[in-house]
Amino acid sequence: MNNKAPETESQTLSGMKARFGRTGRIGVYTFIMAAVMLAAVIAVNLIVSALPERITRLDTSSSGMYTLSPSTEKFVSALDEDVTFWFICQGGDEDGTLRGFLDRYASLSGRITVKKADPIADNEFLKDYPDAEKTSNWSVIVESGKRHKTVDYGDLYYYYNENTGRMTPAEYNMYGQYYAQSYGLVFTPYFDGDNQLTGAVEYVTADSVPKVYMLEGHSEKELSSVVTSNLFDYTGVEHEKLNIALGNEIPSDASLIIINAPASDITDGEADALTAYLSGGGKIILLTGDGCSEYASLMKLTAAAGMSALPGVVSEKDSSRHYPRNERYIYPMLDTGHDALKNIASSGYTVIVPAAHAIEAGEGAEKLMYTGSTAVTGDATEGREYTLAAAGKSGSGTLVWIGSATMLDDAFINGTNGGNFYCFASIFSWMQESFGSALPEIAAVDLTNPTLTLSEGQANFWSFILIFIVPPAVLAAGIVIFVVRRRK
């Protein structure tokens, strides 16, 4: 028998108020906390979106494409003037992967700004940059208040095979795919953005731009296109021919003179002019082959820097120090402590000095490359160490002498996977004091492994979802749960 007295109306209302009071307080608390969490999520997203690209975007690419070299980070972070990257996107369509790299690069310094330029929508844009009118889509114009330089898309990405050398994407599409299908050649894709853009930034911000002259008039060899395109063109170094055999003076803006394997002697007048240029602070890079010891006037120039040539071609008897079955293709030892070779010394590249004559480096001259103690030359039968490249001083000037006329031929550049080029580039960088950021040490990135990245449109889409859709959805779900629970 239930003896419990029936509740009065007042008691029933009082119990309902207590229950609904507790539920209401819980619901209000839940609502307030949901609103606070929503505001916090939005605030955090906005803060994160304002952080630099290098912090918010981890390099998840297996190739490490987005990881910039220490020399680039050091150089760019110290910029003291504004630089603009004009990203050429015809029709507004952009390469999302490249744009991501540009944004990451720009995040190294508040001085760099990335702007998209559409030559189709603005057909007047390229009139201020005539050198960019024939460049590929997705090229980058790097501009400062001093000057500008265009980095072509075909220089940012390239394909390489040891038999055919380097190919731009356009060349690969035309020829490389055919070679790959017909002959089984394997082409490795590379991204050289770090190297190319840093060279361009250095060029547009330099107080003065070096000008290189290449001596002619003695049947000198033409420099390899690999050297001119990858060393001169990408850094923006101006270069032209120089003939002083007829009494022309050496231009006052000559920061470096290259004498590349002359087939005959210079005149006494040229020797005097070059010696005076050298002693006054000028810089000369000389490459010669066997027989140059007979060039009396040229030897007057080298003697001024404390060096002379020995006749005969050097042979290395130690099989570990020369190319297989050719004792005259020498793997030289490098003076790794010398600033002229510091970039190549730790790079792991192979260097070959082919068909070289020896150089006698006198007091004050420094050897850069040399053989082991088992080398011979001319009629010598007993092995000894020979110098193959050296640096000498005359007054305040510097002469670097490489005793090989073929070291910079395409065959030896390709045969060393670029090692001979990078060795020369390291010496060149050391000679050009105004370009002192050691750019040749920046290696291109192997893109054999795919990168993980989002296009700009995808990134914007997911940012919108995470900031403006997900948090309100969570809040709405909380409100629905609150209402359902209150009605029970």
C-alpha positions as CSV (number, residue, x, y, z in Angstrom):
1,M,0.0,0.0,0.0
2,N,1.4,3.3,-1.0
3,N,1.1,5.7,1.9
4,K,3.0,8.5,0.2
5,A,0.8,11.7,0.2
6,P,0.1,13.1,-3.2
7,E,2.2,16.1,-4.2
8,T,0.5,19.4,-4.1
9,E,0.6,21.7,-7.1
10,S,3.1,23.9,-5.4
11,Q,5.4,21.0,-4.7
12,T,5.2,19.8,-8.3
13,L,6.1,23.3,-9.7
14,S,8.9,23.6,-7.2
15,G,10.4,20.3,-8.3
16,M,10.1,21.2,-12.0
17,K,11.8,24.5,-11.4
18,A,14.6,22.8,-9.5
19,R,15.2,20.3,-12.3
20,F,14.8,22.9,-15.1
21,G,17.0,25.3,-13.2
22,R,19.8,22.8,-13.0
23,T,19.3,21.8,-16.7
24,G,19.1,25.5,-17.7
25,R,22.3,26.4,-15.9
26,I,24.1,23.4,-17.5
27,G,22.7,24.4,-20.9
28,V,23.7,28.1,-20.5
29,Y,27.2,26.9,-19.4
30,T,27.4,24.6,-22.4
31,F,26.3,27.4,-24.8
32,I,28.8,29.9,-23.3
33,M,31.7,27.3,-23.5
34,A,30.8,26.5,-27.1
35,A,30.8,30.2,-28.0
36,V,34.2,30.6,-26.2
37,M,35.6,27.6,-28.0
38,L,34.3,28.9,-31.4
39,A,36.0,32.3,-30.8
40,A,39.2,30.6,-29.7
41,V,39.3,28.4,-32.8
42,I,38.7,31.3,-35.1
43,A,41.3,33.4,-33.3
44,V,43.9,30.6,-33.5
45,N,43.2,30.1,-37.2
46,L,43.6,33.7,-37.9
47,I,46.8,33.9,-35.9
48,V,48.2,30.9,-37.7
49,S,47.3,32.2,-41.1
50,A,49.3,35.3,-40.3
51,L,52.4,33.4,-39.4
52,P,55.3,33.1,-41.9
53,E,55.0,30.4,-44.5
54,R,58.2,28.6,-43.3
55,I,56.5,28.1,-39.9
56,T,53.0,27.0,-40.9
57,R,54.0,24.9,-44.0
58,L,56.3,22.0,-43.1
59,D,58.3,20.5,-45.9
60,T,56.4,17.3,-46.3
61,S,57.9,16.6,-49.7
62,S,60.0,13.6,-49.8
63,S,62.4,15.5,-52.1
64,G,62.9,18.4,-49.7
65,M,61.9,20.9,-52.4
66,Y,60.7,23.5,-49.9
67,T,63.8,23.3,-47.7
68,L,66.0,26.3,-48.4
69,S,69.8,26.2,-48.1
70,P,71.5,27.8,-45.1
71,S,73.4,30.2,-47.4
72,T,70.1,31.4,-48.8
73,E,68.5,31.8,-45.4
74,K,71.5,33.8,-44.2
75,F,71.7,35.9,-47.3
76,V,68.0,36.7,-47.7
77,S,67.4,37.4,-44.0
78,A,70.0,40.1,-44.1
79,L,68.4,42.0,-47.0
80,D,68.2,45.8,-46.4
81,E,66.1,46.7,-49.4
82,D,62.8,45.7,-50.9
83,V,62.6,43.0,-53.6
84,T,59.5,42.0,-55.6
85,F,58.9,38.6,-57.2
86,W,56.6,39.1,-60.1
87,F,55.1,35.6,-60.8
88,I,54.1,35.5,-64.5
89,C,50.7,33.7,-64.7
90,Q,49.1,34.0,-68.1
91,G,45.4,34.1,-67.8
92,G,45.7,34.1,-64.0
93,D,46.4,30.4,-63.8
94,E,49.4,29.6,-61.6
95,D,51.6,26.7,-60.7
96,G,50.5,26.0,-57.1
97,T,53.7,24.1,-56.2
98,L,55.9,26.9,-57.4
99,R,53.7,29.5,-55.7
100,G,54.1,27.6,-52.5
101,F,57.9,27.7,-52.9
102,L,57.9,31.5,-53.7
103,D,55.8,32.2,-50.6
104,R,58.1,30.1,-48.4
105,Y,61.1,31.9,-49.9
106,A,59.5,35.3,-49.3
107,S,58.8,34.4,-45.6
108,L,62.6,34.5,-45.0
109,S,62.5,38.3,-45.1
110,G,59.9,41.0,-44.8
111,R,61.7,42.7,-47.6
112,I,60.4,40.2,-50.2
113,T,56.9,40.4,-51.7
114,V,55.3,38.0,-54.1
115,K,52.9,39.5,-56.7
116,K,51.1,37.7,-59.5
117,A,51.3,39.3,-62.9
118,D,49.0,38.4,-65.8
119,P,50.4,39.7,-69.1
120,I,47.1,38.7,-70.9
121,A,44.9,40.8,-68.6
122,D,47.5,43.6,-68.5
123,N,49.2,43.7,-71.9
124,E,51.2,46.7,-70.9
125,F,53.0,44.9,-68.0
126,L,55.9,43.4,-69.9
127,K,56.8,46.6,-71.7
128,D,58.9,47.5,-68.7
129,Y,60.6,44.1,-68.8
130,P,61.5,43.5,-72.5
131,D,63.9,40.7,-71.6
132,A,60.9,38.8,-70.2
133,E,58.6,39.0,-73.3
134,K,59.8,35.6,-74.6
135,T,60.0,33.8,-71.3
136,S,57.9,30.8,-70.4
137,N,54.7,31.0,-68.4
138,W,55.3,30.8,-64.6
139,S,58.6,32.5,-64.9
140,V,59.6,35.0,-62.2
141,I,60.8,38.6,-62.6
142,V,63.0,39.5,-59.5
143,E,63.1,43.3,-59.1
144,S,64.6,45.8,-56.8
145,G,65.0,49.6,-56.9
146,K,68.3,49.1,-58.8
147,R,67.5,46.6,-61.5
148,H,65.6,43.5,-62.4
149,K,66.4,40.0,-63.6
150,T,64.1,37.4,-65.2
151,V,64.3,33.8,-64.0
152,D,62.8,31.6,-66.7
153,Y,60.6,28.6,-65.7
154,G,62.9,26.5,-67.9
155,D,65.8,27.3,-65.5
156,L,63.8,26.6,-62.4
157,Y,62.9,23.0,-63.5
158,Y,65.1,20.9,-65.7
159,Y,65.8,17.3,-66.7
160,Y,69.2,15.7,-66.6
161,N,70.8,12.6,-68.2
162,E,74.6,12.0,-68.2
163,N,74.5,11.3,-71.9
164,T,72.5,14.2,-73.1
165,G,73.2,16.7,-70.3
166,R,70.6,19.2,-69.1
167,M,67.2,19.8,-70.8
168,T,64.6,22.4,-70.1
169,P,61.0,21.1,-69.7
170,A,60.3,22.2,-73.3
171,E,63.3,20.4,-74.6
172,Y,62.4,17.3,-72.6
173,N,58.9,17.3,-74.1
174,M,60.4,17.6,-77.6
175,Y,63.4,15.2,-77.4
176,G,63.8,13.7,-73.9
177,Q,60.7,11.6,-74.0
178,Y,61.7,10.2,-77.4
179,Y,65.1,9.3,-76.1
180,A,63.6,7.7,-73.0
181,Q,61.2,5.6,-75.0
182,S,63.5,4.7,-77.9
183,Y,66.9,4.2,-76.1
184,G,65.8,3.7,-72.5
185,L,67.6,6.8,-71.2
186,V,66.5,7.8,-67.7
187,F,66.0,11.6,-67.1
188,T,66.1,12.8,-63.6
189,P,63.9,15.9,-62.9
190,Y,65.4,18.7,-60.8
191,F,64.2,21.8,-59.2
192,D,66.8,24.6,-59.0
193,G,64.6,27.4,-57.5
194,D,66.8,28.0,-54.5
195,N,69.9,28.5,-56.6
196,Q,68.3,30.5,-59.4
197,L,66.3,32.9,-57.2
198,T,69.1,33.5,-54.7
199,G,71.4,34.4,-57.7
200,A,68.8,36.8,-59.0
201,V,68.2,38.4,-55.6
202,E,71.9,38.9,-55.2
203,Y,72.2,40.4,-58.7
204,V,69.3,42.9,-58.3
205,T,70.5,44.1,-54.8
206,A,74.3,44.3,-55.5
207,D,75.7,47.8,-55.3
208,S,77.7,47.1,-58.5
209,V,77.5,44.3,-61.0
210,P,80.7,42.7,-62.1
211,K,81.6,42.8,-65.7
212,V,83.7,40.0,-67.2
213,Y,85.7,40.3,-70.4
214,M,87.0,37.3,-72.4
215,L,90.2,38.0,-74.3
216,E,90.2,37.3,-78.0
217,G,92.6,37.6,-80.9
218,H,94.6,34.5,-80.3
219,S,92.1,31.8,-81.4
220,E,91.0,31.3,-77.8
221,K,88.4,28.6,-77.2
222,E,84.8,29.7,-76.7
223,L,83.6,29.1,-73.1
224,S,81.1,26.3,-72.8
225,S,77.4,27.3,-72.9
226,V,77.1,25.5,-69.6
227,V,79.4,28.1,-68.1
228,T,77.9,31.1,-69.8
229,S,74.3,30.2,-69.1
230,N,74.6,28.7,-65.6
231,L,77.3,31.0,-64.3
232,F,77.0,34.3,-66.1
233,D,73.4,34.5,-67.1
234,Y,71.8,33.3,-63.9
235,T,73.8,35.7,-61.8
236,G,73.3,38.5,-64.2
237,V,77.1,39.1,-64.7
238,E,77.7,41.1,-67.8
239,H,80.2,39.6,-70.2
240,E,81.7,40.5,-73.6
241,K,84.7,39.9,-75.8
242,L,87.9,42.0,-75.4
243,N,90.5,42.6,-78.0
244,I,93.5,44.7,-77.0
245,A,95.9,43.4,-79.6
246,L,95.5,46.6,-81.6
247,G,96.2,48.9,-78.7
248,N,92.7,49.1,-77.2
249,E,92.8,49.9,-73.5
250,I,91.3,47.5,-70.9
251,P,88.0,49.0,-69.9
252,S,87.8,50.5,-66.4
253,D,84.8,48.4,-65.5
254,A,86.6,45.1,-66.0
255,S,86.2,43.2,-62.8
256,L,87.7,40.0,-64.3
257,I,89.4,39.0,-67.5
258,I,89.2,35.3,-68.7
259,I,91.9,34.0,-71.1
260,N,90.6,30.6,-72.2
261,A,93.2,28.4,-74.0
262,P,94.8,30.8,-76.5
263,A,96.3,29.0,-79.5
264,S,99.0,31.6,-80.0
265,D,101.0,34.0,-77.9
266,I,99.8,37.4,-76.9
267,T,101.9,40.5,-77.9
268,D,104.3,42.3,-75.7
269,G,101.9,45.2,-75.6
270,E,99.1,43.0,-74.4
271,A,101.4,41.5,-71.8
272,D,102.3,44.9,-70.5
273,A,98.6,46.1,-70.4
274,L,97.5,42.9,-68.7
275,T,100.3,43.1,-66.1
276,A,99.5,46.7,-65.3
277,Y,95.8,45.8,-65.0
278,L,96.8,43.0,-62.6
279,S,99.1,45.0,-60.5
280,G,96.4,47.7,-60.1
281,G,94.0,45.3,-58.5
282,G,92.6,43.4,-61.6
283,K,91.7,39.8,-61.7
284,I,92.5,37.2,-64.4
285,I,91.6,33.6,-64.9
286,L,93.9,31.8,-67.3
287,L,93.5,28.4,-68.8
288,T,96.3,27.0,-71.0
289,G,97.3,23.7,-72.5
290,D,100.7,22.1,-73.1
291,G,102.9,24.2,-75.3
292,C,102.1,27.5,-73.6
293,S,105.6,27.6,-72.0
294,E,106.8,28.7,-75.5
295,Y,104.6,31.8,-75.3
296,A,107.2,34.3,-74.2
297,S,104.8,37.2,-73.7
298,L,102.2,35.2,-71.9
299,M,104.9,33.9,-69.6
300,K,105.8,37.5,-68.8
301,L,102.3,37.9,-67.4
302,T,102.4,34.7,-65.4
303,A,105.9,35.6,-64.0
304,A,104.5,38.8,-62.6
305,A,102.3,36.6,-60.4
306,G,105.2,34.3,-59.4
307,M,104.3,31.4,-61.7
308,S,105.7,29.6,-64.8
309,A,104.8,26.6,-67.0
310,L,106.6,23.3,-67.3
311,P,106.5,21.6,-70.8
312,G,104.8,18.2,-71.3
313,V,101.5,16.7,-70.2
314,V,101.2,15.3,-66.7
315,S,100.4,11.6,-66.2
316,E,99.3,10.2,-62.9
317,K,100.6,6.7,-62.2
318,D,98.4,6.0,-59.2
319,S,95.3,4.3,-60.8
320,S,93.1,5.6,-58.0
321,R,94.1,9.2,-59.0
322,H,93.1,9.1,-62.7
323,Y,90.2,8.1,-64.9
324,P,90.2,4.4,-65.8
325,R,92.7,3.5,-68.6
326,N,93.8,7.2,-69.1
327,E,96.6,8.4,-66.9
328,R,96.3,11.9,-68.3
329,Y,92.7,12.4,-67.0
330,I,93.7,13.2,-63.5
331,Y,91.5,13.4,-60.3
332,P,93.3,16.2,-58.6
333,M,93.8,16.8,-55.0
334,L,92.2,20.0,-53.9
335,D,93.5,22.6,-51.3
336,T,90.3,22.4,-49.3
337,G,91.5,25.1,-46.9
338,H,91.7,27.7,-49.7
339,D,88.7,30.0,-50.1
340,A,88.7,29.6,-53.9
341,L,87.7,25.9,-53.5
342,K,85.7,25.9,-50.3
343,N,82.4,25.5,-52.2
344,I,83.5,22.5,-54.2
345,A,85.7,20.8,-51.5
346,S,82.7,19.6,-49.4
347,S,80.3,19.1,-52.2
348,G,81.2,15.5,-53.2
349,Y,81.6,16.4,-56.9
350,T,84.3,14.7,-58.9
351,V,86.7,16.9,-60.7
352,I,88.9,15.9,-63.7
353,V,91.8,17.9,-65.0
354,P,92.5,16.5,-68.5
355,A,95.7,16.8,-70.5
356,A,97.2,19.2,-68.1
357,H,100.7,20.7,-68.0
358,A,102.4,21.4,-64.7
359,I,102.7,24.9,-63.1
360,E,105.7,26.0,-61.1
361,A,104.2,28.0,-58.2
362,G,106.9,30.3,-56.8
363,E,107.1,32.1,-53.5
364,G,103.8,33.8,-52.7
365,A,101.8,31.7,-55.2
366,E,99.3,29.2,-53.8
367,K,98.6,25.8,-55.3
368,L,94.9,25.0,-55.7
369,M,94.9,21.6,-57.4
370,Y,97.7,19.2,-57.6
371,T,98.6,15.5,-58.2
372,G,99.8,12.8,-55.9
373,S,103.5,12.0,-55.5
374,T,103.4,9.4,-58.3
375,A,102.9,11.7,-61.3
376,V,105.4,12.3,-64.1
377,T,105.6,14.8,-66.9
378,G,107.7,15.2,-70.1
379,D,110.7,12.9,-70.0
380,A,110.6,12.4,-66.3
381,T,110.7,8.8,-65.0
382,E,110.5,9.4,-61.3
383,G,107.2,10.4,-59.8
384,R,106.6,13.6,-57.9
385,E,103.8,16.0,-57.0
386,Y,102.9,18.6,-59.6
387,T,100.7,21.7,-59.4
388,L,97.8,21.7,-61.9
389,A,96.2,25.0,-60.8
390,A,97.5,27.9,-58.7
391,A,96.7,31.4,-57.6
392,G,99.3,34.2,-57.6
393,K,99.4,37.8,-56.6
394,S,100.8,40.8,-58.5
395,G,100.4,44.1,-56.6
396,S,96.8,44.0,-55.4
397,G,95.6,41.8,-58.2
398,T,95.1,38.0,-58.5
399,L,95.8,35.6,-61.3
400,V,94.4,32.1,-61.2
401,W,96.0,29.7,-63.6
402,I,94.6,26.3,-64.6
403,G,97.0,24.2,-66.6
404,S,94.3,22.5,-68.8
405,A,92.8,23.8,-72.0
406,T,89.9,21.3,-72.0
407,M,88.7,21.2,-68.4
408,L,85.7,23.3,-69.3
409,D,84.7,21.4,-72.4
410,D,81.2,20.1,-72.4
411,A,82.4,16.5,-72.4
412,F,84.3,16.9,-69.1
413,I,81.5,19.0,-67.5
414,N,79.0,16.3,-68.3
415,G,81.4,13.5,-67.5
416,T,81.8,14.8,-64.0
417,N,78.1,15.5,-63.5
418,G,78.9,19.2,-63.4
419,G,81.9,18.8,-61.1
420,N,84.3,20.7,-63.4
421,F,81.8,23.5,-63.8
422,Y,81.2,23.8,-60.1
423,C,85.0,23.8,-59.5
424,F,85.3,26.7,-61.9
425,A,82.3,28.4,-60.4
426,S,83.8,28.2,-57.0
427,I,87.0,29.9,-58.2
428,F,84.9,32.5,-60.1
429,S,82.8,33.3,-57.0
430,W,85.9,33.8,-54.9
431,M,87.4,36.1,-57.6
432,Q,84.2,38.2,-57.6
433,E,84.2,39.7,-54.2
434,S,80.9,41.7,-54.7
435,F,79.1,38.4,-55.2
436,G,80.2,36.8,-52.0
437,S,77.3,34.6,-50.9
438,A,78.8,31.4,-52.1
439,L,75.9,30.5,-54.4
440,P,77.6,27.6,-56.2
441,E,77.2,25.5,-53.1
442,I,73.4,25.5,-53.5
443,A,72.5,22.2,-55.2
444,A,69.3,21.5,-57.2
445,V,66.7,19.2,-55.7
446,D,66.0,15.8,-57.2
447,L,62.2,15.7,-57.9
448,T,62.1,11.9,-58.6
449,N,60.0,11.6,-55.5
450,P,56.7,13.5,-55.7
451,T,56.0,16.5,-53.5
452,L,53.0,16.8,-51.3
453,T,51.4,20.1,-51.7
454,L,48.1,21.9,-52.3
455,S,47.2,24.4,-55.0
456,E,46.3,27.9,-53.9
457,G,42.6,27.1,-54.7
458,Q,42.7,23.9,-52.6
459,A,44.4,25.7,-49.7
460,N,41.8,28.5,-49.7
461,F,39.0,26.0,-49.9
462,W,40.2,24.0,-46.9
463,S,41.0,27.2,-44.9
464,F,37.4,28.3,-45.5
465,I,36.1,24.9,-44.3
466,L,38.2,24.8,-41.2
467,I,37.6,28.4,-40.1
468,F,34.0,29.2,-41.1
469,I,32.2,25.8,-41.5
470,V,33.6,23.4,-38.9
471,P,33.4,25.7,-35.8
472,P,29.8,26.9,-36.5
473,A,28.9,23.3,-37.1
474,V,30.3,22.2,-33.8
475,L,28.4,25.1,-32.1
476,A,25.1,24.2,-33.8
477,A,25.5,20.5,-32.8
478,G,26.0,21.7,-29.2
479,I,22.8,23.8,-29.3
480,V,20.8,20.9,-30.8
481,I,22.0,18.6,-28.0
482,F,21.1,21.2,-25.4
483,V,17.6,21.6,-26.8
484,V,17.0,17.8,-27.0
485,R,18.2,17.3,-23.5
486,R,16.0,20.1,-22.1
487,R,12.9,18.7,-23.7
488,K,13.4,15.3,-22.0
